[in-house]
């Protein structure tokens, strides 16, 4: 896959199957769009995901928003599935472009779209006046085919990034993972900590996630952890470790079962499987150790049954 962050860097001259959207989280609805462009792609027709990068535009308006997927995570997730991922910075110029100009100048002249695949509620152009009907109206004029994909639902509710955010905030990890179609994942580099866990008999790997990354509800989780390409079972914690620190940082730490090597400075991947309990401040380190021992025992039982 070729990863492009400036539209001017896209130079492929052949026909393309293009899908457009925000693609935050790459949930099951997004996956349906990607499967469709893959259906149209072949040796000559390339599959292209066109996603506006809204970060700077929102910051300019004083809006900060945590992401289900950082840009780097989205790149990792897509690299096996499409030929091109274009993350185009959203600017005032793009916001004001007329819908037909967007179709002609961007989709047709620049991206050589032969097939355009969108969700039913996708809007584009000035005042969001462009939509599925707009694309269909100009299809014959500009020589492309449009597929409008209906929204995927779960229990009569449309699968969306905002819905997944709700489930993560509420600790319903199983539902979040069902909506995503894969376990919610956090990446990070293992850093040196206080080594308290090692002293108490349960060494942990500590990572500070990307500042843009949305973390699940604070608490304890059963996890899978990828270290040097190998998957291990683990018991993870998201939170501020209130019993032993007061610096206010939200960290992810994980006790990895059946792993006793050093992992400092290694990039690891943590997949969250089930939510076990919320974060709690204990009255003493001894009480904390007693609870962690229970968490580890519960985690081992979970993996035995799984």
TIGUTOR-104478 format. One record per residue (C-alpha): chain; residue in three letters; z negated, x negated, y. Coordinates in Angstrom, 1 decimal. Example, Ala and Ser with C-alpha at 12.3 -4.5 7.8 and 13.67 -1.06 7.14 Angstrom:
BEGIN
pt chain = A; resn = ALA; up = -7.8; east = -12.3; north = -4.5;
pt chain = A; resn = SER; up = -7.1; east = -13.7; north = -1.1;
***
This chain:
BEGIN
pt chain = A; resn = UNK; up = 0.0; east = 0.0; north = 0.0;
pt chain = A; resn = UNK; up = 0.8; east = -1.2; north = 3.5;
pt chain = A; resn = UNK; up = -2.0; east = -0.5; north = 6.0;
pt chain = A; resn = UNK; up = -0.8; east = 0.0; north = 9.6;
pt chain = A; resn = UNK; up = -2.9; east = 0.5; north = 12.7;
pt chain = A; resn = UNK; up = -0.2; east = 0.7; north = 15.3;
pt chain = A; resn = UNK; up = 2.8; east = 3.1; north = 15.0;
pt chain = A; resn = UNK; up = 5.1; east = 0.4; north = 16.4;
pt chain = A; resn = UNK; up = 4.4; east = -1.7; north = 13.3;
pt chain = A; resn = UNK; up = 6.0; east = 0.8; north = 11.0;
pt chain = A; resn = UNK; up = 9.5; east = -0.5; north = 10.3;
pt chain = A; resn = UNK; up = 10.6; east = 1.1; north = 7.1;
pt chain = A; resn = UNK; up = 14.1; east = 2.7; north = 7.6;
pt chain = A; resn = UNK; up = 14.4; east = 4.8; north = 4.5;
pt chain = A; resn = UNK; up = 13.4; east = 8.5; north = 4.0;
pt chain = A; resn = UNK; up = 9.7; east = 9.3; north = 3.8;
pt chain = A; resn = UNK; up = 7.4; east = 12.0; north = 2.5;
pt chain = A; resn = UNK; up = 4.7; east = 12.3; north = 5.2;
pt chain = A; resn = UNK; up = 1.4; east = 14.1; north = 5.3;
pt chain = A; resn = UNK; up = -0.8; east = 14.4; north = 8.5;
pt chain = A; resn = UNK; up = -4.4; east = 15.0; north = 9.0;
pt chain = A; resn = UNK; up = -7.8; east = 13.5; north = 9.8;
pt chain = A; resn = UNK; up = -8.5; east = 12.6; north = 6.1;
pt chain = A; resn = UNK; up = -12.3; east = 12.1; north = 6.7;
pt chain = A; resn = UNK; up = -13.8; east = 11.9; north = 3.2;
pt chain = A; resn = UNK; up = -10.6; east = 12.3; north = 1.2;
pt chain = A; resn = UNK; up = -12.0; east = 15.5; north = -0.4;
pt chain = A; resn = UNK; up = -10.2; east = 17.7; north = -2.9;
pt chain = A; resn = UNK; up = -8.2; east = 19.4; north = -0.1;
pt chain = A; resn = UNK; up = -6.9; east = 16.1; north = 1.1;
pt chain = A; resn = UNK; up = -6.1; east = 15.0; north = -2.4;
pt chain = A; resn = UNK; up = -3.8; east = 18.0; north = -2.8;
pt chain = A; resn = UNK; up = -1.8; east = 16.9; north = 0.2;
pt chain = A; resn = UNK; up = -1.5; east = 13.4; north = -1.2;
pt chain = A; resn = UNK; up = -0.4; east = 14.6; north = -4.6;
pt chain = A; resn = UNK; up = 2.4; east = 16.6; north = -3.0;
pt chain = A; resn = UNK; up = 3.8; east = 13.6; north = -1.0;
pt chain = A; resn = UNK; up = 3.6; east = 11.6; north = -4.2;
pt chain = A; resn = UNK; up = 5.7; east = 14.2; north = -6.0;
pt chain = A; resn = UNK; up = 8.4; east = 13.6; north = -3.4;
pt chain = A; resn = UNK; up = 8.3; east = 9.8; north = -3.4;
pt chain = A; resn = UNK; up = 10.4; east = 7.6; north = -5.5;
pt chain = A; resn = UNK; up = 12.1; east = 4.2; north = -5.3;
pt chain = A; resn = UNK; up = 13.7; east = 5.0; north = -1.9;
pt chain = A; resn = UNK; up = 11.5; east = 7.8; north = -0.5;
pt chain = A; resn = UNK; up = 8.1; east = 6.3; north = 0.5;
pt chain = A; resn = UNK; up = 4.8; east = 8.3; north = 0.7;
pt chain = A; resn = UNK; up = 3.2; east = 8.1; north = 4.1;
pt chain = A; resn = UNK; up = -0.3; east = 9.2; north = 5.2;
pt chain = A; resn = UNK; up = -0.4; east = 9.6; north = 9.0;
pt chain = A; resn = UNK; up = -3.9; east = 9.8; north = 10.4;
pt chain = A; resn = UNK; up = -5.0; east = 9.8; north = 14.0;
pt chain = A; resn = UNK; up = -7.9; east = 7.4; north = 14.6;
pt chain = A; resn = UNK; up = -10.0; east = 9.6; north = 16.9;
pt chain = A; resn = UNK; up = -12.9; east = 7.1; north = 17.4;
pt chain = A; resn = UNK; up = -12.0; east = 5.6; north = 20.8;
pt chain = A; resn = UNK; up = -10.8; east = 9.0; north = 22.2;
pt chain = A; resn = UNK; up = -14.1; east = 10.6; north = 21.3;
pt chain = A; resn = UNK; up = -16.2; east = 7.7; north = 22.6;
pt chain = A; resn = UNK; up = -14.4; east = 8.0; north = 26.0;
pt chain = A; resn = UNK; up = -15.6; east = 11.5; north = 26.1;
pt chain = A; resn = UNK; up = -19.2; east = 10.5; north = 25.2;
pt chain = A; resn = UNK; up = -18.9; east = 11.9; north = 21.7;
pt chain = A; resn = UNK; up = -20.2; east = 10.0; north = 18.7;
pt chain = A; resn = UNK; up = -19.6; east = 11.2; north = 15.2;
pt chain = A; resn = UNK; up = -20.6; east = 9.7; north = 11.9;
pt chain = A; resn = UNK; up = -17.8; east = 9.6; north = 9.3;
pt chain = A; resn = UNK; up = -17.8; east = 10.5; north = 5.6;
pt chain = A; resn = UNK; up = -15.4; east = 7.6; north = 5.3;
pt chain = A; resn = UNK; up = -15.0; east = 4.6; north = 7.6;
pt chain = A; resn = UNK; up = -11.5; east = 3.4; north = 8.2;
pt chain = A; resn = UNK; up = -12.0; east = 0.5; north = 5.8;
pt chain = A; resn = UNK; up = -13.3; east = 2.8; north = 3.1;
pt chain = A; resn = UNK; up = -10.4; east = 5.1; north = 3.5;
pt chain = A; resn = UNK; up = -8.1; east = 2.2; north = 3.1;
pt chain = A; resn = UNK; up = -9.8; east = 1.2; north = -0.1;
pt chain = A; resn = UNK; up = -9.6; east = 4.7; north = -1.4;
pt chain = A; resn = UNK; up = -5.9; east = 5.3; north = -0.7;
pt chain = A; resn = UNK; up = -4.5; east = 1.9; north = -1.6;
pt chain = A; resn = UNK; up = -3.6; east = 2.9; north = -5.2;
pt chain = A; resn = UNK; up = -2.0; east = 6.2; north = -4.3;
pt chain = A; resn = UNK; up = 0.4; east = 5.9; north = -1.3;
pt chain = A; resn = UNK; up = 2.9; east = 3.5; north = 0.0;
pt chain = A; resn = UNK; up = 1.8; east = 3.6; north = 3.7;
pt chain = A; resn = UNK; up = -1.4; east = 4.5; north = 5.5;
pt chain = A; resn = UNK; up = -0.9; east = 4.7; north = 9.2;
pt chain = A; resn = UNK; up = -4.1; east = 5.0; north = 11.3;
pt chain = A; resn = UNK; up = -2.7; east = 5.7; north = 14.8;
pt chain = A; resn = UNK; up = -5.1; east = 5.5; north = 17.8;
pt chain = A; resn = UNK; up = -5.3; east = 9.0; north = 19.4;
pt chain = A; resn = UNK; up = -4.6; east = 8.5; north = 23.1;
pt chain = A; resn = UNK; up = -4.0; east = 10.8; north = 26.1;
pt chain = A; resn = UNK; up = -0.3; east = 10.2; north = 25.7;
pt chain = A; resn = UNK; up = -0.4; east = 11.6; north = 22.2;
pt chain = A; resn = UNK; up = -2.6; east = 14.5; north = 23.3;
pt chain = A; resn = UNK; up = -0.1; east = 15.6; north = 25.9;
pt chain = A; resn = UNK; up = 3.1; east = 15.2; north = 23.9;
pt chain = A; resn = UNK; up = 5.1; east = 18.4; north = 23.5;
pt chain = A; resn = UNK; up = 5.2; east = 19.7; north = 19.9;
pt chain = A; resn = UNK; up = 9.0; east = 19.3; north = 19.5;
pt chain = A; resn = UNK; up = 8.9; east = 15.8; north = 21.0;
pt chain = A; resn = UNK; up = 6.2; east = 14.9; north = 18.4;
pt chain = A; resn = UNK; up = 8.5; east = 16.2; north = 15.7;
pt chain = A; resn = UNK; up = 11.6; east = 14.4; north = 17.0;
pt chain = A; resn = UNK; up = 10.2; east = 11.1; north = 18.3;
pt chain = A; resn = UNK; up = 7.4; east = 10.5; north = 15.8;
pt chain = A; resn = UNK; up = 8.1; east = 12.3; north = 12.6;
pt chain = A; resn = UNK; up = 11.9; east = 12.2; north = 12.5;
pt chain = A; resn = UNK; up = 13.0; east = 9.2; north = 14.6;
pt chain = A; resn = UNK; up = 10.0; east = 6.9; north = 13.8;
pt chain = A; resn = UNK; up = 8.8; east = 7.9; north = 10.4;
pt chain = A; resn = UNK; up = 12.1; east = 9.2; north = 9.0;
pt chain = A; resn = UNK; up = 10.4; east = 12.2; north = 7.5;
pt chain = A; resn = UNK; up = 12.5; east = 13.9; north = 4.9;
pt chain = A; resn = UNK; up = 9.5; east = 15.9; north = 3.6;
pt chain = A; resn = UNK; up = 6.5; east = 16.9; north = 5.7;
pt chain = A; resn = UNK; up = 3.3; east = 18.2; north = 4.0;
pt chain = A; resn = UNK; up = 0.5; east = 19.7; north = 6.0;
pt chain = A; resn = UNK; up = -2.6; east = 22.0; north = 5.5;
pt chain = A; resn = UNK; up = -2.2; east = 25.6; north = 6.6;
pt chain = A; resn = UNK; up = -4.5; east = 25.0; north = 9.7;
pt chain = A; resn = UNK; up = -2.9; east = 21.7; north = 11.0;
pt chain = A; resn = UNK; up = -2.2; east = 21.7; north = 14.7;
pt chain = A; resn = UNK; up = -0.5; east = 19.0; north = 16.9;
pt chain = A; resn = UNK; up = 0.9; east = 18.4; north = 20.3;
pt chain = A; resn = UNK; up = -0.1; east = 19.5; north = 23.8;
pt chain = A; resn = UNK; up = -2.9; east = 22.1; north = 23.7;
pt chain = A; resn = UNK; up = -2.5; east = 22.1; north = 19.9;
pt chain = A; resn = UNK; up = 0.5; east = 24.4; north = 20.2;
pt chain = A; resn = UNK; up = 2.3; east = 22.8; north = 17.2;
pt chain = A; resn = UNK; up = 1.5; east = 24.3; north = 13.8;
pt chain = A; resn = UNK; up = 3.1; east = 25.1; north = 10.5;
pt chain = A; resn = UNK; up = 5.4; east = 27.7; north = 12.1;
pt chain = A; resn = UNK; up = 6.6; east = 25.1; north = 14.6;
pt chain = A; resn = UNK; up = 7.5; east = 22.6; north = 11.9;
pt chain = A; resn = UNK; up = 9.3; east = 25.3; north = 9.9;
pt chain = A; resn = UNK; up = 11.2; east = 26.5; north = 13.0;
pt chain = A; resn = UNK; up = 12.6; east = 23.0; north = 13.6;
pt chain = A; resn = UNK; up = 13.2; east = 22.0; north = 10.0;
pt chain = A; resn = UNK; up = 16.9; east = 22.8; north = 9.9;
pt chain = A; resn = UNK; up = 17.6; east = 21.3; north = 13.3;
pt chain = A; resn = UNK; up = 16.0; east = 17.9; north = 12.3;
pt chain = A; resn = UNK; up = 16.8; east = 17.9; north = 8.6;
pt chain = A; resn = UNK; up = 13.4; east = 17.9; north = 6.8;
pt chain = A; resn = UNK; up = 11.6; east = 20.1; north = 4.3;
pt chain = A; resn = UNK; up = 8.1; east = 21.5; north = 5.0;
pt chain = A; resn = UNK; up = 5.4; east = 22.2; north = 2.5;
pt chain = A; resn = UNK; up = 2.4; east = 24.1; north = 3.9;
pt chain = A; resn = UNK; up = -0.5; east = 23.7; north = 1.5;
pt chain = A; resn = UNK; up = -3.1; east = 26.5; north = 1.3;
pt chain = A; resn = UNK; up = -6.7; east = 25.4; north = 1.8;
pt chain = A; resn = UNK; up = -8.6; east = 24.6; north = -1.4;
pt chain = A; resn = UNK; up = -11.8; east = 26.7; north = -1.9;
pt chain = A; resn = UNK; up = -15.1; east = 26.3; north = -3.7;
pt chain = A; resn = UNK; up = -17.1; east = 29.5; north = -4.3;
pt chain = A; resn = UNK; up = -15.0; east = 31.4; north = -1.7;
pt chain = A; resn = UNK; up = -15.6; east = 28.7; north = 1.0;
pt chain = A; resn = UNK; up = -12.9; east = 26.4; north = 2.3;
pt chain = A; resn = UNK; up = -13.5; east = 22.8; north = 1.3;
pt chain = A; resn = UNK; up = -13.8; east = 20.8; north = 4.5;
pt chain = A; resn = UNK; up = -15.4; east = 17.7; north = 5.9;
pt chain = A; resn = UNK; up = -17.9; east = 19.8; north = 7.9;
pt chain = A; resn = UNK; up = -18.9; east = 21.7; north = 4.7;
pt chain = A; resn = UNK; up = -19.5; east = 18.4; north = 2.9;
pt chain = A; resn = UNK; up = -21.6; east = 17.1; north = 5.8;
pt chain = A; resn = UNK; up = -23.8; east = 20.2; north = 5.4;
pt chain = A; resn = UNK; up = -24.4; east = 19.6; north = 1.7;
pt chain = A; resn = UNK; up = -25.2; east = 15.9; north = 2.2;
pt chain = A; resn = UNK; up = -27.7; east = 16.7; north = 5.0;
pt chain = A; resn = UNK; up = -29.4; east = 19.3; north = 2.8;
pt chain = A; resn = UNK; up = -29.6; east = 17.0; north = -0.2;
pt chain = A; resn = UNK; up = -27.2; east = 19.0; north = -2.4;
pt chain = A; resn = UNK; up = -25.5; east = 15.9; north = -3.6;
pt chain = A; resn = UNK; up = -24.0; east = 17.5; north = -6.7;
pt chain = A; resn = UNK; up = -22.2; east = 20.0; north = -4.6;
pt chain = A; resn = UNK; up = -21.0; east = 17.3; north = -2.2;
pt chain = A; resn = UNK; up = -19.6; east = 15.3; north = -5.0;
pt chain = A; resn = UNK; up = -17.9; east = 18.4; north = -6.5;
pt chain = A; resn = UNK; up = -16.3; east = 19.1; north = -3.1;
pt chain = A; resn = UNK; up = -15.2; east = 15.5; north = -2.7;
pt chain = A; resn = UNK; up = -13.9; east = 15.2; north = -6.3;
pt chain = A; resn = UNK; up = -15.8; east = 11.9; north = -6.7;
pt chain = A; resn = UNK; up = -19.3; east = 10.5; north = -6.1;
pt chain = A; resn = UNK; up = -20.3; east = 9.9; north = -2.4;
pt chain = A; resn = UNK; up = -20.1; east = 6.2; north = -1.9;
pt chain = A; resn = UNK; up = -21.5; east = 3.5; north = 0.5;
pt chain = A; resn = UNK; up = -20.4; east = -0.1; north = 0.7;
pt chain = A; resn = UNK; up = -22.3; east = -3.0; north = 2.2;
pt chain = A; resn = UNK; up = -23.4; east = -6.6; north = 2.0;
pt chain = A; resn = UNK; up = -26.7; east = -7.4; north = 0.4;
pt chain = A; resn = UNK; up = -29.1; east = -8.9; north = 3.0;
pt chain = A; resn = UNK; up = -32.4; east = -10.6; north = 2.8;
pt chain = A; resn = UNK; up = -35.4; east = -8.3; north = 3.1;
pt chain = A; resn = UNK; up = -39.1; east = -8.5; north = 2.9;
pt chain = A; resn = UNK; up = -39.0; east = -9.0; north = -0.9;
pt chain = A; resn = UNK; up = -41.8; east = -6.5; north = -1.3;
pt chain = A; resn = UNK; up = -40.1; east = -4.8; north = -4.2;
pt chain = A; resn = UNK; up = -39.8; east = -8.1; north = -6.0;
pt chain = A; resn = UNK; up = -43.5; east = -8.7; north = -5.5;
pt chain = A; resn = UNK; up = -44.4; east = -5.2; north = -6.8;
pt chain = A; resn = UNK; up = -42.1; east = -5.6; north = -9.9;
pt chain = A; resn = UNK; up = -39.0; east = -3.6; north = -8.8;
pt chain = A; resn = UNK; up = -36.6; east = -6.0; north = -6.9;
pt chain = A; resn = UNK; up = -34.2; east = -4.1; north = -4.7;
pt chain = A; resn = UNK; up = -30.9; east = -4.9; north = -3.0;
pt chain = A; resn = UNK; up = -30.8; east = -4.0; north = 0.7;
pt chain = A; resn = UNK; up = -27.7; east = -3.2; north = 2.7;
pt chain = A; resn = UNK; up = -27.2; east = -2.0; north = 6.2;
pt chain = A; resn = UNK; up = -24.2; east = 0.4; north = 6.1;
pt chain = A; resn = UNK; up = -21.5; east = 0.5; north = 8.8;
pt chain = A; resn = UNK; up = -22.9; east = 2.1; north = 11.9;
pt chain = A; resn = UNK; up = -20.1; east = 4.8; north = 11.7;
pt chain = A; resn = UNK; up = -21.0; east = 5.8; north = 8.2;
pt chain = A; resn = UNK; up = -22.7; east = 9.1; north = 7.5;
pt chain = A; resn = UNK; up = -25.6; east = 8.6; north = 5.1;
pt chain = A; resn = UNK; up = -26.9; east = 11.3; north = 2.8;
pt chain = A; resn = UNK; up = -30.3; east = 12.9; north = 3.2;
pt chain = A; resn = UNK; up = -33.2; east = 10.4; north = 3.3;
pt chain = A; resn = UNK; up = -34.7; east = 10.0; north = -0.1;
pt chain = A; resn = UNK; up = -34.3; east = 8.7; north = -3.7;
pt chain = A; resn = UNK; up = -31.1; east = 9.0; north = -5.7;
pt chain = A; resn = UNK; up = -29.8; east = 8.0; north = -9.1;
pt chain = A; resn = UNK; up = -26.8; east = 5.7; north = -8.5;
pt chain = A; resn = UNK; up = -24.1; east = 3.6; north = -10.0;
pt chain = A; resn = UNK; up = -23.8; east = 0.1; north = -8.4;
pt chain = A; resn = UNK; up = -20.8; east = -2.1; north = -8.6;
pt chain = A; resn = UNK; up = -21.5; east = -5.9; north = -8.3;
pt chain = A; resn = UNK; up = -18.8; east = -8.5; north = -8.9;
pt chain = A; resn = UNK; up = -16.6; east = -5.8; north = -10.4;
pt chain = A; resn = UNK; up = -19.2; east = -4.6; north = -13.0;
pt chain = A; resn = UNK; up = -20.9; east = -1.2; north = -12.8;
pt chain = A; resn = UNK; up = -24.7; east = -0.9; north = -13.3;
pt chain = A; resn = UNK; up = -27.2; east = 1.9; north = -13.3;
pt chain = A; resn = UNK; up = -29.6; east = 2.1; north = -10.4;
pt chain = A; resn = UNK; up = -32.2; east = 4.0; north = -8.4;
pt chain = A; resn = UNK; up = -31.4; east = 4.0; north = -4.7;
pt chain = A; resn = UNK; up = -33.3; east = 4.9; north = -1.6;
pt chain = A; resn = UNK; up = -31.9; east = 6.0; north = 1.8;
pt chain = A; resn = UNK; up = -34.4; east = 5.8; north = 4.7;
pt chain = A; resn = UNK; up = -36.6; east = 3.8; north = 6.9;
pt chain = A; resn = UNK; up = -39.2; east = 2.7; north = 4.3;
pt chain = A; resn = UNK; up = -42.0; east = 4.2; north = 6.4;
pt chain = A; resn = UNK; up = -44.8; east = 2.9; north = 4.2;
pt chain = A; resn = UNK; up = -44.0; east = -0.7; north = 4.8;
pt chain = A; resn = UNK; up = -41.9; east = -0.9; north = 8.0;
pt chain = A; resn = UNK; up = -41.7; east = 0.7; north = 11.4;
pt chain = A; resn = UNK; up = -38.6; east = -0.8; north = 12.9;
pt chain = A; resn = UNK; up = -36.7; east = 2.5; north = 12.8;
pt chain = A; resn = UNK; up = -33.6; east = 1.1; north = 10.9;
pt chain = A; resn = UNK; up = -32.1; east = 3.4; north = 8.3;
pt chain = A; resn = UNK; up = -31.3; east = 1.2; north = 5.2;
pt chain = A; resn = UNK; up = -29.9; east = 1.7; north = 1.8;
pt chain = A; resn = UNK; up = -31.7; east = -0.1; north = -1.0;
pt chain = A; resn = UNK; up = -31.2; east = 0.1; north = -4.7;
pt chain = A; resn = UNK; up = -33.1; east = -1.1; north = -7.7;
pt chain = A; resn = UNK; up = -30.4; east = -2.1; north = -10.3;
pt chain = A; resn = UNK; up = -31.3; east = -1.7; north = -13.9;
pt chain = A; resn = UNK; up = -30.4; east = -4.5; north = -16.3;
pt chain = A; resn = UNK; up = -29.5; east = -6.9; north = -13.6;
pt chain = A; resn = UNK; up = -31.6; east = -10.0; north = -12.8;
pt chain = A; resn = UNK; up = -29.2; east = -12.3; north = -10.9;
pt chain = A; resn = UNK; up = -29.3; east = -13.0; north = -7.2;
pt chain = A; resn = UNK; up = -26.9; east = -10.8; north = -5.1;
pt chain = A; resn = UNK; up = -27.6; east = -11.9; north = -1.6;
pt chain = A; resn = UNK; up = -24.4; east = -11.8; north = 0.6;
pt chain = A; resn = UNK; up = -22.4; east = -10.1; north = -2.1;
pt chain = A; resn = UNK; up = -20.4; east = -6.9; north = -1.2;
pt chain = A; resn = UNK; up = -21.6; east = -4.1; north = -3.4;
pt chain = A; resn = UNK; up = -20.6; east = -0.5; north = -3.8;
pt chain = A; resn = UNK; up = -23.1; east = 2.3; north = -4.4;
pt chain = A; resn = UNK; up = -22.1; east = 5.7; north = -5.8;
pt chain = A; resn = UNK; up = -24.7; east = 8.4; north = -5.3;
pt chain = A; resn = UNK; up = -25.0; east = 10.7; north = -8.4;
pt chain = A; resn = UNK; up = -28.1; east = 12.9; north = -8.0;
pt chain = A; resn = UNK; up = -30.7; east = 13.5; north = -5.4;
pt chain = A; resn = UNK; up = -34.2; east = 13.2; north = -6.8;
pt chain = A; resn = UNK; up = -36.7; east = 13.5; north = -4.0;
pt chain = A; resn = UNK; up = -37.1; east = 13.3; north = -0.2;
pt chain = A; resn = UNK; up = -38.4; east = 10.3; north = 1.7;
pt chain = A; resn = UNK; up = -42.2; east = 10.1; north = 2.0;
pt chain = A; resn = UNK; up = -44.8; east = 7.9; north = 3.7;
pt chain = A; resn = UNK; up = -47.5; east = 6.9; north = 1.3;
pt chain = A; resn = UNK; up = -51.1; east = 6.1; north = 2.2;
pt chain = A; resn = UNK; up = -50.9; east = 2.6; north = 0.6;
pt chain = A; resn = UNK; up = -48.6; east = 0.1; north = -1.1;
pt chain = A; resn = UNK; up = -50.3; east = 0.9; north = -4.4;
pt chain = A; resn = UNK; up = -49.5; east = 4.6; north = -4.1;
pt chain = A; resn = UNK; up = -45.9; east = 3.6; north = -3.2;
pt chain = A; resn = UNK; up = -45.7; east = 1.4; north = -6.3;
pt chain = A; resn = UNK; up = -47.0; east = 4.3; north = -8.5;
pt chain = A; resn = UNK; up = -44.3; east = 6.6; north = -7.2;
pt chain = A; resn = UNK; up = -41.5; east = 4.1; north = -7.5;
pt chain = A; resn = UNK; up = -42.5; east = 3.5; north = -11.1;
pt chain = A; resn = UNK; up = -42.1; east = 7.2; north = -11.7;
pt chain = A; resn = UNK; up = -38.8; east = 7.2; north = -9.9;
pt chain = A; resn = UNK; up = -37.5; east = 4.4; north = -12.1;
pt chain = A; resn = UNK; up = -38.8; east = 6.2; north = -15.3;
pt chain = A; resn = UNK; up = -37.1; east = 9.4; north = -14.1;
pt chain = A; resn = UNK; up = -33.9; east = 7.5; north = -13.4;
pt chain = A; resn = UNK; up = -33.8; east = 5.9; north = -16.8;
pt chain = A; resn = UNK; up = -34.3; east = 9.3; north = -18.4;
pt chain = A; resn = UNK; up = -31.4; east = 10.7; north = -16.3;
pt chain = A; resn = UNK; up = -29.1; east = 7.9; north = -17.5;
pt chain = A; resn = UNK; up = -30.1; east = 8.3; north = -21.1;
pt chain = A; resn = UNK; up = -29.3; east = 12.0; north = -21.0;
pt chain = A; resn = UNK; up = -26.1; east = 11.4; north = -19.0;
***
